[in-house]
Amino acid sequence: NKECDPDDIASAIRTVALGRRYITPQVAELLADSVLGTGDQLPHESLSERELQVFLRLAQGETVGHIAEQMFLSVKTVSTYRSRVLDKLSLSTNSDLTYYALKNGLIQ
């Protein structure tokens, strides 16, 4: 990713060139969590900070365009966050987001 040290990238390239797989420690942890489960963690607790911000704004009835304007993001970026949130929470509509947020005490 963008934050990787150049030495890590070079090491990854050498590993892959040898025909082996390379996984960063962060990705390995995510894979382990997904295989082993995250315990009692609620689905919304797996959202990134930005995804949670977009989720809460959508749940309160804000439009994608308004969120983009207020957060200084493009509409496409906010739409991408919305899609990720819906996927991670296994929901399909903004109404579902609102219901989930109310049910879990995230909004009033």
C-alpha positions, 0 to 999 in steps of 0.5 A: 500500500501507499504507506509501505517502506520501499525496502518492504516493497523490494522484499515483496517483489523478491519473494514473489519472483521466487514463486512464493506468496508475500503477505504483509503482517497487517494483511496476515492479521486481517486474514487470521481475524476473518478465519477465526472470527472477531468474537463478540465484535459488532459488524459496525466495529469493523468499519474504518473511521471514514466509513463510520463517518459516512455511515452515520451521516447516511443513517441520519438521512444526508445525501451522498452529494451533501456528505461529499461537499461537507467532507471535502470528498468527491461524490464517487469517493463517498459512494465507494464508502457507502458501498463498502459499509453496505457490504460490511454490514450486509445491508442493502439500502440507506433505510437499512443503514438507518434502522441498524444505527437506531437499533445499535444506539449509534443515532437517535 
